[in-house]
């Protein structure tokens, strides 16, 4: 059992302080350092907050060494095999799996809010046709606080839940509108008779001139991807949502902030980078050459889709998605040279001492881009799809934060490296 306190002594002064040790239901014990600056006059330095717990949360748990991912205690493998994205959304938001009536009521809530305000179509139409869909999505999500005034009181639990449900319901509608605007198609209204993933595909690809039927293989694959991407503990975008939320910002502003963080190529844009890398490699014959380049620290080429900042063993989501990737391509009758290339990369990496010793296994981004490509989703929409799924995690984490009494405004410290205090020199006296 870990100690309940940690004694820290200043070697220069002999002063000491006892810091409480917090133990969660799983994971490493965590030292509460709030007393450290006042008692000994020290801050802590942790670039990227890799060893810092900024909150208490019961939503998602990751054990990176063992390759474990739990949503509210349920292994991701079980949810991926047996659940649906809508049920996972309910679980993350509410903490427990629903019974049949609760799940249907939740589905009905989502259906009721799938439409977006008609004036938002004018707003979307103001973007240039070649604007990146994520750029449009960030602006549209942020603008929702100007359209939905009846869910901005974050002190009101009913308002908070309404905003959360609206975000989950409307993100596919917004995403489809961004896509159709970019290709010059008329906007498609949501068809609420369809399931969550099917509704998105219908809004993206249906045309007024002829009937469109959603391929169930495509819908099931997309639903699985959404489950795998729904939440991932305190990642960069989720931490951004929480940091914005700590100021009391309205929920739409918080989710827009999450979208901004997600767009980074090191985060939500990683699966786009995998496709670009595969296209750069070009063919299976070129794989050995590029693998050697990946080992060269002086070479700018990087092997995208391998390894993970948190998972030091393997990414459990990658194991699930690899199987689905093969199934999708087989059932849809797609022969994709990029998949052959990806398989060759995986084969070599898993047998190469350099990658094995560093445990650089394929992660979820390695395969998700291939599936999106198989579903005819353009590369610039990959991060948008990620944002749809991750919205569930964002709102769940935001709801939890709003209900946590110890929540304080986020205010990280710094190690100042600038000039010490100096006197102003008048312009006429400067050399």
N, C-alpha and C positions, 0 to 999 in steps of 0.2 A: 504493500500500500504506500502511495506517495505521502510525504509529509504534508501537514496542513498549513505549514508556514516555511518560508525560506529566509534565512538570516543573511543579510548583506552587510559587510563591514567595509568602511573606507580605510584603506591601508595608511593613508596620510594622517588622518585625524583620529582614527580609532572609533569613530562614531559608527553606530549600526542601526539597522532598521529591520523589523520583521515584516515580510511581505506575504499576504495570504496566497495560498495555492488553491486554485479553483479546479475541481475535477468535474468534467461533464459525464454523460452516460457512456461515452466512448471517446477515444482519442487521447492524446498526451495531456498530462496535467499542465495547467497554465498559471503563470505567476502574475498576480495583480500588482502592477507597478505604480499605481496612482500616487502612493506615498513617497516614492523615491525622490522626486525633485525637491519636495518640501523638507524631507528628513536629511538627505545627504547632498542635495544640490546637483543632481545628475538627471539628464534625460537619457533615453535609450535611442540607439540608431538602428534602423532596420529598413534598408533600401528595398522598396517594393512591398513592404509589410509581409514578407514571406514567413516570418516567425512571430507575427503579431495577431492576436485575436481581437477584433474590433467590436465584437458583439457576442451575445449569447443567442443561439438559434436552435430550433428543433425541426427545421424544415428538411435539410439535406446533410448527409454525412459522407465524407470521402476518407478512405484509408489508402493513401497513395502507394504505400509499400506493399500492401496485399492486393491491390487492384479491386477495392470494394467501393461501390456507390449505392447509397441507400436514400430513397425518398420516404421521409417520415417512418424510417425503420424497415421499409420493404426493399429487398434487393432489386436492382434495376433489371436483372435477368428475369425475375418472376413477372415484373410489371410488363416488360417488353413482350413476353410470351403470352400472357393471359389478359392483360388489361387493354384499355383504349386511351387515347390521348385525353378525351373529355373526362374519363374517370380519373386519370392521373392529375388533371387540372383540379378536380374536386378534392382529391387527396391532399395535394400540396396546399391548397387554400384553406382547407378545413381541418386537416390533421388526421382524418380517419377515412377509410374507404366508405362509400355510400351504399345503402341498400338500394334495391331496384327502384323504389318510388322516389328516393332522394336523387338518384342519378337522373331519372327522367325529368324531375323538376328542375334540376340544374341544366340539363340540355335545353329545356324550354326557356329558361332564363337567357341562355346564350342565344337561342334563335330569336328571341324578342328584340335583342340589341344588335343584330348583325348589320342593319342598315346604317349608313352614315348620312349626316345632314346634307340635303341637296345643295346647299351653298358651298359645301366643301368641294363639290365637283368643279365649281368655278375657280376655287383656290388651286386645285390640282392642275386645272387647265392653264394656269399662269406660269407653270414651269416650262422650260424649254423642252422640246421633244427628246433631246438627247441627254437630259439630266440623269445622273445616276439615281436609280430607284431608292437607294438608302438616303440620299440627300433629300428626295421628296418625302420619304417616310418620316424622317426626323422633323421636318417642317410641319407635316400634317398632324403628327401626334402632338407636337407642342401646341398646335392651334386648337386642339380639342377643348382646352380650358376656355376658349372664347365661344364655343358652341354649346357646351354642356355645363351650365352654371349650377345645376341642381345636385352636383356631386363634388363640390369643392371644399366643403367644410370637413377638414380632416379630423376634427374633434367628434364628429358624428359617425358612429359605427355604420349606420345605414348608408350614409354618403360614401364611406370608404368601400363598402361592399359593392355598391352600385358602380363606382368608378372601376373597380377591379373587374367586375363582370363585363362592363362595357369594353374595356381594353382587350380582354380575351376574345370577345365576340367580334369586334370591329377590325382588329389587326389583319385578318385575312382579306376583308373587304378593301381596306386601304392598300394592302400589298397588290391585290389584283388590279386595282384602279391605277396604281403606279406603273405596273407592267403594261397595261393596255394603253395608257397614255403614251408610253415610250414607243409603241409600235403603231400608234394612230388608230386604234380600235375604239369603238364606243364602249362606255363603261357598262358592265354587266351587274345587275342586281343579284344579291344572294338568293339562292334557292334553298329555303329552309327545310324542305323535305329531305335534303341530303345530309349526310354526316359532316363532321368538321372538315376533314381533309378533302372529301369529295366536293364539298361546297366551294372550297378554295380552287380546286382544279377546274370546276365548272365556271367559276367567275373569271378564271384566267383564259380559258381556251374556247368557251362556247361562242358562237356567232349568231346573229339574228336570222341569217339566211337559211339555216338548216339545223336540225336537232343535233345535240351533242350528248353522248353517253360517256360517263366517267369510267375508265378502266379500273376495275376493282383491285387489280394487282398494283397499279400506280397509287391508288388511294390508300391501300394497306401499307405500302412502303413508306409513303409520306407520313402516315399516322405513326409508324414506328420511329421514323426520324424525329418527329416532334416529341415523342416520349423521351428519347435519348437526349434531346437537347433542352428539355423543359427546365431543368435547374442544375446547377453545379456548384453549390455552396457559395463562398464569398469570392467569386471571380471578379475580374476588373469591372464588367458592366453592372453586376449585382451590387458590388461595393459602391459604384457610382450612384446607383439608384438609392441606396441607403444613405450615402453622404448627402445627396440632394434632399432626401426625405427628412434628414435630421434637422434641416433648416426650417421645416414646416412648409416647404414648397408643395403646391398642389400635385396630385398623383399623375396628371398628364405631363407636367413638366419633369417629374422624376423619371417617368418611363422614356420620355424623349432624351433625357440625359443618358439613360442606359443604352438607347439606340446609338447615340454618338460614340460612346465607349466601345460598343460592339463592332462598329465599322472598322476598327483598327485591324490591320493585316495580321497582327500577332494574336488577335482574339477571334472575332466572328468572321474575319476575312480570310481565315486560314485555309478553308476548303477551296476558295477561289485560287489561293496561292498554289495549292496542290495541282489543280488543273493547268495553271500556267507552267508549273514545273514539268509536268508530264508532256505538255506540248513542246517545251524547250528541249527535253531529252529526245523526243521525236520518234524513236523506234527502239525495239528490244535490243538491237545490236549495240546501241549507244549506252546501255545501262552501265556496264563495267567502267567505262570512261568517266561517267558522271558520278559513280560511287566513289571513285578515287578523288575526284574533285571535291566531293562532300567532306572528305577526311582532311583536306588541305586547308588549314586555318587562314592561309593567305589568299585563297580563292574565294571570290564573292558568291559562288554558287552554294546554295543551302538545300538540303534534302527536306522538303516540306512534308508534313503529315506523319513524322516519326518522333516519338518521344512526347513527353508532356511535363509541364512544370510541376504538377502535383503527383501524377502517377509515376512512381519510380520502378515499377515492375511492368505492368501492362494496363492498358485502358480497357476496362470491362465492356465499354460500349462498342469498342472496335471489334471484339469477338462476335458480338451480336450482329453488328451491321455488315461484317464481312460475309456472313452466311446469307443475309438478305440481299446484298449486292449481287451475289451469284444467282439467287432465285429470281430477282427482278429481270436480269438480263436474259436468263433462260426462258422464263414464262412469257416475256414480251418479245422474244425472238430477236434480240438485239445482239449483234456481234460487234463489239467495240474494241478497236486496237488499243485504246487507252487502258482498258481493263487488263489486256495481256501485258501491257507495259507495267501496270501497277503490280500485277502478280509477280512479274520478274523482279521488280524492285524489292518486293516483300521477301521473295525467296532468297535473294542474295543477302539482304540485310540481316535476315534471321540466321544466316550461316557465317556471316563475317565477324571475326573476332572483335573488330573495332566497334561494331554496333551492339554485339552481344554483351561485351564487357560493360558498355555504357547503358545497357538496357533500353536501347532506342527502338522500341517496338512501334508498329503502326498505331496511330490513334484514330479517333472517330472521324476526323477531318479527311483522313486518307481515303476512306471509302464513301463518305457522304457526297462528295463532289461528283463521283462517278454515278451514283444513283440519281442525283439531280439532273445530270446531263442525260441520263437514260430517259428521264421524264420530260425532256425537252425544255427544261427550265434554264434560261440563259445564265451565263456565269455571273453577270452583274446583279442577278436576283438571289444568289446563294445566301448572302448575308441577310437579305430581307426574310427569307424563309427561316433562317436561324432566329431572327427577331420575333417572328410569329410564335415560335415554340417557347423561346426564353421569356416572353411576356408573362407566361404563367408563373415562372419562378420569380420574376421581378415583382409582380403584384403580391405574391404570397409572402415574400421577404418584406415588402413594404408594409403589408397588413400586420405582420408580426412585429415589426419595428414600432408601428403606431400604437400597438397594444402593450409595449414593454415600458414600464414605469421608469427604468433607469436610462432610457435613451437620452443622450445629450447631443448637442450640435457637434458635428465632426470638426476637429481642429488639430490636425497633425502638427508636430514641431519640425524643426530643421536644424541642420548643422550649418551655421553661417560661415561662408568662405570668402565674403567680400571684403572691401577695405574697412579698416577700423575708422572710428570717428575722425573727421578731418574738417578743416575750416574752408568755408566758401571763399573763392578767389574771384574778385571782380573781373569782368571780361577784359577790361583795358590793361589788367596786370598779368594776364596769362601769356606765357611764352608761346 
